[in-house]
Amino acid sequence: MGELRRTELSVGQERAILVGVILPRSNADPRDPLGELASLAKTAGAVVVGTILQNRHKIDAGTYIGSGKAAEIAHLAVHKEVDVVIFDNDLSPGQIGALEKIINEEAHSTQGHGIKVLDRSELILDIFATRAQTREAKLQVELAQMQYTYPRLTRMWSHLERMASGAAGGIGTRGPGEQQLEIDRRLVRRRISDLKGEITRIQERKSRQVEERKLRHFTACIIGYTNAGKSTLFNTLTAAGAYADDKLFATLDTKTRAWRIERGTEVMLSDTVGFVRDLPHNLVASFKATLEEAVNADLLLHVLDVGHPQAQQQFDCVHQVLEELGVRSKPEILLLNKIDTEEGELAYPEWRTMHSEAIPICARSGAGLDKLAGCVEVAGRGQQVEVVLEMEWSNGKLISFIEAHAKISQRQFDDGRARITAVMRKKNLADLARNQQVAIVSVKELE
């Protein structure tokens, strides 16, 4: 058998076995422990040909699953002629190496290629790599891959044990030198540093854009578990044409568009990356900036696939991530999506009992979105006031600021003074109150 060279994490079009280890505090759904992993594998392009589950009180330090179960996996892998074994758990580099050794010793006499062992994080990284579209998302994915790969270099490339020096490289290459492993580690560290710097610059620019948008508009952000219907809702409300598919992580790049509600109210609506349980730590860190829209939004629209068998777990996962971001107390509207399906119709009454303020919708057909628009309009108007302002009419800079950040209904000019009646956000009014060149004549809450 040829040497196994783990230079690729991709599982596209490969035959796969899924393996799950159920521990006492596992987050997996007891009704379908490998259901989400199967969806992830399908999204990545793999063909699932078998599954193995094991209940354990604690993990095995050497192989995670135990040597007996590892031998069972090896036998099934050979029988099913698989290319990859995917664990629904995070494995250490040593555990991956031990498992690959056991499996490939079994496969040695029957298959001419090595069988990879991937864990949940590697699979999600592969999906993110194929989904990233913008420059920022691609950089964040590459950073996450580098950070994940760095401690695993000795397992991923077998050539790293060879010495770089002493080869027939000519002048300048001879001498004590250093191991190729150390060279590669240094290159990876340098690349990680460069990626962090470039991402920071992009995020600083994005933060300024988000803050400026928040000053000018009422902002709402669509959040929810991956594949809950967020992008479909975003497209229905804004006709933005965002990519939507029945796959996990169909959207990685945050998109923001204007959503015009009746009576002239305009909301800046954002669609964000979907949440998922046990998201790799490096991806949480790298993609936290993509959730900046949620952190800074005035209102969160939480889309829940109400008919999904793991709806409660997905609901809890989203709130756990919001807690980590420090925005759990932000105003939120729960949207019970896919009520047009048989599963959604059956589950809806129970969810409505638990969450009486939730709005049933069908993002694809538009059912229930009129009520949603009404609730969002009320929330937006609650953060606005009608004001009458006075200032010198020659103060063009101040008047331009008001015109840019308010809806002006009346202008009066008399004896060098300008009186403006407008509707503006309370935050903008607070900024104006600190300006001694403007007089706030009256403030009235919107009805």
Residue, then its C-alpha position, 0 to 999 in steps of 0.5 A: m500500500g502506498e504511503l498515506r499523505r494527508t495533504e487534503l481535507s476535502v471529502g468531495q465524492e468520497r465514500a464515508i463511514l460516520v462514527g459517533v462516540i456518545l459521552p455522558r454530556s454529549n450534545a448529540d440528539p439522542r433520537d438521531p445522534l449522527g443526523e447532523l454529521a450526515s447532513l454535514a458530510k452530504t453538504a461536503g459532497a461525501v457519500v455515506v455508506g455506513t455508521i458506527l455508534q458507541n456509548r462510553h463513560k470517558i474517551d480512550a486516550g489512545t484511539y478515542i473510541g477504544s482499540g476493539k471498536a477501532a478494529e470494528i471500524a477498520h473491518l467495516a471500512v474495508h468491507k464498504e471500500v471507503d475513502v474516509v472515516i468521519f468522527d462526530n467528535d474532535l480528535s487529537p493528532g495522536q488519536i487520528g494517527a493511531l486510528e489511521k494506522i489500525i484502519n490502514e493495516e486492515a486495508h493493506s491487503t485489499q485496497g491500494h490507497g490509504i483511508k483518511v480519518l477526519d474529525r468534525s472540525e476538519l469536515i466543517l473547515d472543508i465545507f467553509a472553504t467551499r462556501a466562502q465567497t468574499r475576501e474576508a470570508k476566504l481569509q478567515v477560513e484560511l486562518a482557521q485551517m492554519q490554526y487547526t493544522y499547525p499542531r497537527l503538522t507531524r501527522m498531516w505530512s510524513h515528509l516533515e521528518r526529513m532533514a532540509s539540510g544535507a541535500a544536494g542543494g548547492i551552496g548555502t544549503r549545506g551545514p547543520g540546517e534544521q528539520q523540515l518540520e521546523i521550517d514548515r512550522r515557521l512558515v505557518r506561524r508567519r502566514i497566521s500572523d499575516l492573515k490576522g493582520e489583513i483580517t484586522r484591517i478588513q474588520e476595522r473598516k467593516s466596523r466603521q461601516v456597521e456603526e455608520r449604518k446604525l446611525r442612519h437606519f434602524t437595523a435588524c439581523i436575521i439569525g438562526y441555526t444553519n439551514a433554518g431558512k434565513s437566506t430564503l427569508f432574506n430574499t423574500l423580504t429584500a429581493a436580494g438574490a442571496y444564495a439559498d439552498d437546502k444545505l448546511f452553511a449555504t451562507l457564510d458572508t454577511k449580506t445587508r440590504a434595505w427592507r422597505i416596510e409600509r408607511g415609508t419605514e426602511v430597515m437595514l436587514s442583514d443575513t448572517v452565517g448559520f449557527v451550529r453546535d460544537l463549532p470548531h473553536n478556531l472558526v468561532a474566533s475567526f468568524k466572530a466578526t461576521l456576527e458583528e451585524a448581530v452584535n450591533a443590530d437594534l433587533l434580532l429576527h431568530v428563524l427556527d425550523v419548527g418542524h426539525p426533529q432537533a428544533q429545541q436543541q437548535f434553539d438552545c444552541v443559538h441562544q448559547v452563542l448569543e450569550e457568548l457574544g454578549v447580546r442575549s438581552k437584545p430585543e428578539i422576535l422568534l419566527l417559527n418557520k416552515i409551518d407549511t410542512e407536515e412536521g412544522e404544522l404538527a410542532y407549531p402548537e407546542w412551540r406557540t404555547m411555549h413562546s406566545e409572542a412567536i410569529p409563524i411564517c413560511a419564508r418561501s411563500g411569504a405567509g406570516l410576513d405581514k405580521l412580522a413587518g408590523c412588529v418590526e415597524v413598531a420596534g423601529r418607531g419605538q426608537q424614533v422621535e419627532v423633533v423640531l430643531e433650530m439653528e443658523w441657516s448658514n450652518g451647512k455642515l449641521i443641516s447636512f448632518i440632519e438631512a443625512h440622519a433624519k426624515i425631514s417633513q418641514r423646513q422654515f427659514d426666517d431671519g437667518r434661522a432655520r427651523i426643521t421638523a423631522v423624525m430621527r433616531k434617539k441616538n442621533l438626537a443624543d448626538l445633536a444634544r451635545n452640539q451647542q449650535v443647535a436648539i432642540v425646540s420640542v421632542k415627541e414620541l411617535e405614536 
